[in-house]
Amino acid sequence: MKKSTLVVLSLFTLSIIVFVGCDPDPDPEPEKGMRPIVFVHGMAGSGDQFQAQALRFASSGYPDNYFAALDHNSIGDVGRQNRLDRLIDHVLDETGADKVDLVGHSMGTAISTSYLSTARHAAKVAHYVNVDGVGGDELPGGVPTLNLMASSMAGEITGATNVYLERHTHVQACSSPESFARMYDFFTGKPPATTDILPATSDTIALEGKLVVFVTNAVPENIDLSIFEVNPDTAQRIGSSPVYAKPLASDGTFTLTNAKQGSAYEFVATRSGEENEGHWFYEPFVRTDTLIRLKYTEPGSILYNMLDTSDDSVAVIIVRNREMLGEDAGGTGVDSLTVNGTEICDGVLPASGPIGLVVFDEDADGVSDLSAVADAYRAIPFVNGVDLLIPATPSGGGIVTITMEDRYSGAIQTINIPDRPSTIHKSFVQFIPR
């Protein structure tokens, strides 16, 4: 038995998109009131916690290059204020905007309000959205503020527009259509054209992202990244060659400029001299996505060694930046999550709800036990594990079907992945909240 894993919680840095060999629709001219948006995540998070909202903003007219996120180390990062300031300066320089709009979530609200307490920083920010985090007795830096509250941890901010989001949980408050609509109206002075994520009109889109270490958001060394187009029904690759294959950049970033609108892709991370491979799967991409985050843990780390693996079982980490609730938390409802038809959420997961769920054969004993969450993952913030045997085939030619039915919107999403053995292959499935 080999113990190894790559753990993802969840997947960009800002760049101007250059398309090669195609003529996609250019970014629209921003309407009055539209400014670039900079996001600061919370504990154990990353920039992709704003991924769904960025896609919604773009669907309602924002340019695709108007979104950036500060990926910081939430367990200790003394330089993040300076890096946030440099990021904002970069965004202003690249877009030509006069100011940015700033969004902080959870721990990110403390970082954001501290940043705004400096007058020269606050002068660069037109609006601030404080999502389910710290309160206060005055506007942060005097900047107009929308304070979105969903849980008991949040407090009101004197002078802000304070809004309580009913039936929302902590991470959901950052990724729901309702919070998006509040943000859009606050930034632009009018409601959005839609709260849905709409397909692009161009046949060609860009996929931009960053591969980082879970929790620290550091950039790992000596990683090769390949991207394959896949058939979403069979989970198998289309063709034998990747559409993208490069060593990971020193800042962890990657850009596929000529992705096909409506196609599904598999992201694969390998390192020379190691057998272990990480595989990331999403639903088909319908428009340019600039906030993808691929996360993993380094070999030898505690998280790397926690996952029991075998040649006979599949290991998959399921991520959604909205809590997966197996018990009703104050009237918010219960989700359904099935793997090959077996329910692993409703009646299994706690009311606190993870955003990352590790599904594996605990102890590699060939026996499932869904009576409780796996002990090994109880202490990790926003993560749970369940003991479910998912049979593997040596070739990975079979299908593992993962279906999520959302408690709040009723949306049903399905992602198929190959049934590869977990000794070498660790698969990650990410649902973008609808």
Secondary structure, 3 states (H helix, E strand, C coil): CCECCCCCCCCCCCCCCCCCCCCCCCCCCCCCCCCCEEEECCCCCCHHHHHHHHHHHHHCCCCCCCEEEECCCCCCCCCHHHHHHHHHHHHHHHHCCCCEEEEEECHHHHHHHHHHCCHHHHCCEEEEEEECCCCECCCHHHCCEEEEECCCCCCCECCCEEEECCCCCCCHHHHCHHHHHHHHHHHHCCCCCCCCCCCCCCCEEEEEEEEEECCCCCCCCCCEEEEEEECCCCCCECCCCCCEEEECCCCCEEEEEEEECCEEEEEEEECCCCCCEEEEECCCECCCEEEEEEEECCCCCHHHHHCECCCCECCEEEEECCCCCCCCCCCCCCCEEEECCEECCCCCCCCCCCCEEEEECHHHCCCCECCCCCHHHCCCCCEEEEECCCECCCCCCCEEEEEEECCCCCCEEEEEEECCCCCCEEEEEEECCC
